[in-house]
Amino acid sequence: MDTPETADETRVVVGVDGSDDSIGALRAAARAAELMHATLVVVTAWSQAPTFGRTPLWLPDFRREMEHVQAAAIDGAFGDRPPAALQRVVHVGAPSAALVRESEKASLVVVGRRGHGGFRSLLLGSTAMSTVVHAACSVLVLGGGARISPTDAVDEPGSRRVVVGVDGEAPSIHALAAADRAAEVLDARLDVVTVWPRFAGELDGTDDLDDALGSVARAQQEAAVAVAVAPSRRGTVRYVVREGGVSAVLVDEGRSADLLVVGIRSRSALVEAFTGAVAITTAAHGDCPVLVVRGPVAARRPTS
């Protein structure tokens, strides 16, 4: 069923091109929309038709073909039971531009790590990468087989994990708040990870340096948790302090996790490159769903 758009609705946007990754993203987006009591907006886009001089060489049935691709993906993801609150959007233009445009009115955008286009050897497709960098809201990136764990699954107590990278800066505080909300909804343990860089030279590996850096990192973590994590949950937080590359450590800690959460600093690809592209690299290599958080999350917490 397609629902009309209202000004104050919560929206989860997902990009669909018919690829396996996009169908997996569609299922995950539906799960996220269910948890957020949001409308699911399914977006399919194609590039502008070629031109002869200034005359567009339109293919009359191309929009209809894209609508069929979208409908087939929805049917493949949900069968005869699609979400009740669902909107279908078909755009002319680059898929990343369409998703960024839709993100202006959304709370979350969900993308598959790879689509049909581009080079299959790339870990993160151009659409996913551009959406992560430029979207106006948070972005959930899923690789093949990654999914959001159902809240009603019977798991061993404490087996679910949400991992979040924290460095004391504002983007990581926003990421920590989002990770705490996700951990609460999923009934998962929250692992707070802080990384310090390796130092080459004679100081590397000395006990005094390790102790000093570890103390600073733990203080940063505790200060962030005091700000962003609900008081009732602070006693269950697991603190992880490690040396190494930030993205590599986060990916390693996120293995077999239910969700890996990172903050992003800018909507500029150039700025993000100079700040280390932690969000992009983590989204490219994480083997679980990776939530890239932009800006503060809403203060309202789930009631169930």
Long-range contacts (C-beta under 8 A, 24 or more apart in sequence): 1-82, 1-84, 1-85, 1-86, 2-86, 2-87, 2-88, 3-39, 3-84, 3-85, 3-86, 3-87, 4-87, 5-39, 5-87, 9-38, 9-39, 10-36, 10-37, 10-38, 10-39, 10-107, 11-38, 11-39, 11-41, 11-102, 11-105, 11-106, 11-107, 12-36, 12-38, 12-39, 12-40, 12-41, 12-106, 12-107, 12-108, 12-109, 12-110, 13-41, 13-43, 13-99, 13-102, 13-103, 13-106, 13-108, 13-109, 13-110, 14-40, 14-41, 14-42, 14-43, 14-109, 14-110, 14-111, 15-43, 15-44, 15-45, 15-95, 15-98, 15-99, 15-109, 15-110, 15-111, 15-112, 15-115, 15-127, 15-131, 16-42, 16-43, 16-44, 16-69, 16-70, 16-73, 16-74, 17-44, 17-69, 17-73, 17-95, 17-115, 17-116, 17-117, 18-69, 18-70, 18-72, 18-73, 18-116, 19-112, 19-114, 19-115, 19-116, 20-112, 20-144, 21-112, 21-113, 21-114, 21-115, 21-142, 21-143, 21-144, 22-73, 22-111, 22-112, 22-115, 23-73, 23-76, 23-77, 23-112, 24-112, 24-142, 24-144, 24-145, 24-146, 24-147, 25-110, 25-111, 25-112, 25-140, 25-142, 26-73, 26-74, 26-77, 26-110, 27-77, 27-78, 27-147, 28-110, 28-140, 28-142, 28-146, 28-147, 28-148, 28-289, 29-108, 29-110, 29-140, 30-77, 30-78, 30-83, 31-147, 31-148, 31-150, 32-108, 32-110, 32-140, 32-148, 33-83, 33-85, 34-83, 35-148, 35-151, 35-185, 35-302, 36-107, 36-108, 38-85, 38-107, 38-108, 39-85, 39-86, 39-87, 40-83, 40-85, 40-86, 40-87, 41-86, 41-87, 41-89, 41-102, 41-106, 42-70, 42-73, 42-74, 42-86, 42-87, 42-88, 42-89, 43-89, 43-90, 43-91, 43-95, 43-98, 43-99, 43-102, 44-69, 44-70, 44-73, 44-88, 44-89, 44-90, 44-91, 45-90, 45-91, 45-92, 45-93, 45-94, 45-95, 45-97, 45-98, 45-99, 46-91, 46-92, 46-93, 46-95, 47-93, 47-94, 48-92, 48-93, 63-90, 63-92, 66-90, 94-127, 95-127, 96-126, 96-127, 96-130, 96-131, 96-134, 99-127, 99-131, 99-135, 100-130, 100-131, 100-134, 100-135, 100-136, 103-131, 103-135, 103-136, 103-137, 103-139, 104-136, 106-136, 106-137, 107-137, 107-138, 107-298, 108-137, 108-138, 108-139, 108-140, 109-135, 109-137, 109-138, 109-139, 109-140, 110-139, 110-140, 110-142, 111-139, 111-140, 111-141, 111-142, 112-141, 112-142, 112-143, 112-144, 113-141, 113-142, 113-143, 113-144, 113-283, 113-284, 114-143, 114-144, 123-284, 123-285, 124-280, 124-283, 124-284, 128-283, 129-280, 129-283, 129-284, 130-269, 132-264, 132-279, 132-280, 132-283, 132-292, 133-264, 133-266, 133-267, 133-268, 133-269, 133-272, 133-280, 134-267, 134-269, 135-267, 135-294, 136-267, 136-294, 137-294, 137-295, 138-178, 138-291, 138-292, 138-293, 138-294, 138-295, 138-297, 139-283, 139-291, 139-292, 139-294, 140-289, 140-290, 140-291, 140-292, 141-283, 141-286, 141-289, 141-290, 141-291, 141-292, 142-289, 142-290, 143-286, 143-287, 146-287, 146-288, 146-289, 147-289, 148-186, 148-258, 148-259, 148-289, 149-186, 149-188, 149-258, 151-185, 151-186, 151-187, 158-189, 160-186, 160-187, 160-188, 160-189, 160-258, 161-188, 161-189, 161-190, 161-191, 161-256, 161-257, 161-258, 162-186, 162-188, 162-189, 162-190, 162-191, 162-257, 162-258, 162-259, 162-260, 162-261, 163-191, 163-193, 163-250, 163-253, 163-254, 163-257, 163-259, 163-260, 163-261, 164-190, 164-191, 164-192, 164-193, 164-260, 164-261, 164-262, 165-193, 165-194, 165-195, 165-246, 165-250, 165-261, 165-262, 165-263, 165-278, 165-282, 166-192, 166-193, 166-194, 166-220, 166-221, 166-224, 167-194, 167-195, 167-220, 167-246, 168-194, 168-220, 168-223, 168-224, 169-263, 169-265, 170-263, 171-263, 171-264, 171-265, 171-293, 171-294, 172-224, 172-262, 172-263, 173-224, 173-227, 173-228, 173-263, 174-228, 174-263, 174-293, 174-294, 174-295, 174-296, 174-297, 175-261, 175-262, 175-263, 175-291, 175-293, 176-224, 176-225, 176-228, 176-229, 176-261, 177-228, 177-229, 177-296, 177-297, 178-261, 178-291, 178-293, 178-297, 179-259, 179-261, 179-291, 180-228, 180-229, 180-230, 180-233, 181-297, 181-301, 181-302, 182-259, 182-261, 182-291, 183-233, 184-230, 184-233, 184-301, 184-302, 185-302, 186-258, 186-259, 188-258, 188-259, 189-236, 189-238, 190-229, 190-233, 190-236, 190-237, 190-238, 191-237, 191-238, 191-240, 191-253, 191-257, 192-221, 192-224, 192-225, 192-237, 192-238, 192-239, 192-240, 193-240, 193-241, 193-242, 193-249, 193-250, 193-253, 194-218, 194-220, 194-221, 194-239, 194-240, 194-241, 194-242, 195-241, 195-242, 195-243, 195-244, 195-245, 195-246, 195-249, 195-250, 196-241, 196-242, 196-243, 197-243, 197-244, 197-245, 198-243, 198-244, 210-243, 213-241, 213-243, 214-241, 217-241, 230-301, 246-276, 246-278, 247-276, 247-277, 247-278, 247-281, 247-282, 247-285, 250-278, 250-282, 250-286, 251-282, 251-285, 251-286, 251-287, 254-282, 254-286, 254-287, 254-288, 254-290, 255-287, 255-288, 256-287, 256-288, 257-288, 258-288, 258-289, 259-288, 259-289, 259-290, 259-291, 260-286, 260-288, 260-289, 260-290, 260-291, 261-290, 261-291, 261-293, 262-290, 262-291, 262-292, 262-293, 263-292, 263-293, 263-294, 264-292, 264-293, 264-294, 267-294
